[in-house]
Amino acid sequence: MADLQSKRLIVAKGCLFLVIAAVSFGLVVAEAPSWKVAGLLVLLCWSSCRFYYFLFYVLEKYVDPSLRYAGLWAMLREIQKRRRRP
């Protein structure tokens, strides 16, 4: 699959992710309406974003510049390959 090149489509994709997150948040809070659930969802979102940032920016910039991946699956495949090497 080719990389997405169009700036407009990249922005549209980002906006769709935001819509999915907002709708999911709303549906979960509607299912169990409480401040505790809303707070836990906010923490889940924040920590997931920070972990993703850590995996794809911090590791490459501050730990090892060869740690560059296209996504989570590519990263897992590379880790598996490295473990198999003697």
Secondary structure as a PSIPRED ss2 file (coil, helix, strand):
# PSIPRED VFORMAT (PSIPRED V4.0)

   1 M C   1.000  0.000  0.000
   2 A C   1.000  0.000  0.000
   3 D C   1.000  0.000  0.000
   4 L C   1.000  0.000  0.000
   5 Q C   1.000  0.000  0.000
   6 S C   1.000  0.000  0.000
   7 K H   0.000  1.000  0.000
   8 R H   0.000  1.000  0.000
   9 L H   0.000  1.000  0.000
  10 I H   0.000  1.000  0.000
  11 V H   0.000  1.000  0.000
  12 A H   0.000  1.000  0.000
  13 K H   0.000  1.000  0.000
  14 G H   0.000  1.000  0.000
  15 C H   0.000  1.000  0.000
  16 L H   0.000  1.000  0.000
  17 F H   0.000  1.000  0.000
  18 L H   0.000  1.000  0.000
  19 V H   0.000  1.000  0.000
  20 I H   0.000  1.000  0.000
  21 A H   0.000  1.000  0.000
  22 A H   0.000  1.000  0.000
  23 V H   0.000  1.000  0.000
  24 S H   0.000  1.000  0.000
  25 F H   0.000  1.000  0.000
  26 G H   0.000  1.000  0.000
  27 L H   0.000  1.000  0.000
  28 V H   0.000  1.000  0.000
  29 V H   0.000  1.000  0.000
  30 A H   0.000  1.000  0.000
  31 E H   0.000  1.000  0.000
  32 A C   1.000  0.000  0.000
  33 P C   1.000  0.000  0.000
  34 S C   1.000  0.000  0.000
  35 W H   0.000  1.000  0.000
  36 K H   0.000  1.000  0.000
  37 V H   0.000  1.000  0.000
  38 A H   0.000  1.000  0.000
  39 G H   0.000  1.000  0.000
  40 L H   0.000  1.000  0.000
  41 L H   0.000  1.000  0.000
  42 V H   0.000  1.000  0.000
  43 L H   0.000  1.000  0.000
  44 L H   0.000  1.000  0.000
  45 C H   0.000  1.000  0.000
  46 W H   0.000  1.000  0.000
  47 S H   0.000  1.000  0.000
  48 S H   0.000  1.000  0.000
  49 C H   0.000  1.000  0.000
  50 R H   0.000  1.000  0.000
  51 F H   0.000  1.000  0.000
  52 Y H   0.000  1.000  0.000
  53 Y H   0.000  1.000  0.000
  54 F H   0.000  1.000  0.000
  55 L H   0.000  1.000  0.000
  56 F H   0.000  1.000  0.000
  57 Y H   0.000  1.000  0.000
  58 V H   0.000  1.000  0.000
  59 L H   0.000  1.000  0.000
  60 E H   0.000  1.000  0.000
  61 K H   0.000  1.000  0.000
  62 Y H   0.000  1.000  0.000
  63 V H   0.000  1.000  0.000
  64 D C   1.000  0.000  0.000
  65 P C   1.000  0.000  0.000
  66 S C   1.000  0.000  0.000
  67 L C   1.000  0.000  0.000
  68 R C   1.000  0.000  0.000
  69 Y C   1.000  0.000  0.000
  70 A C   1.000  0.000  0.000
  71 G C   1.000  0.000  0.000
  72 L H   0.000  1.000  0.000
  73 W H   0.000  1.000  0.000
  74 A H   0.000  1.000  0.000
  75 M H   0.000  1.000  0.000
  76 L H   0.000  1.000  0.000
  77 R H   0.000  1.000  0.000
  78 E H   0.000  1.000  0.000
  79 I H   0.000  1.000  0.000
  80 Q H   0.000  1.000  0.000
  81 K H   0.000  1.000  0.000
  82 R H   0.000  1.000  0.000
  83 R H   0.000  1.000  0.000
  84 R H   0.000  1.000  0.000
  85 R C   1.000  0.000  0.000
  86 P C   1.000  0.000  0.000
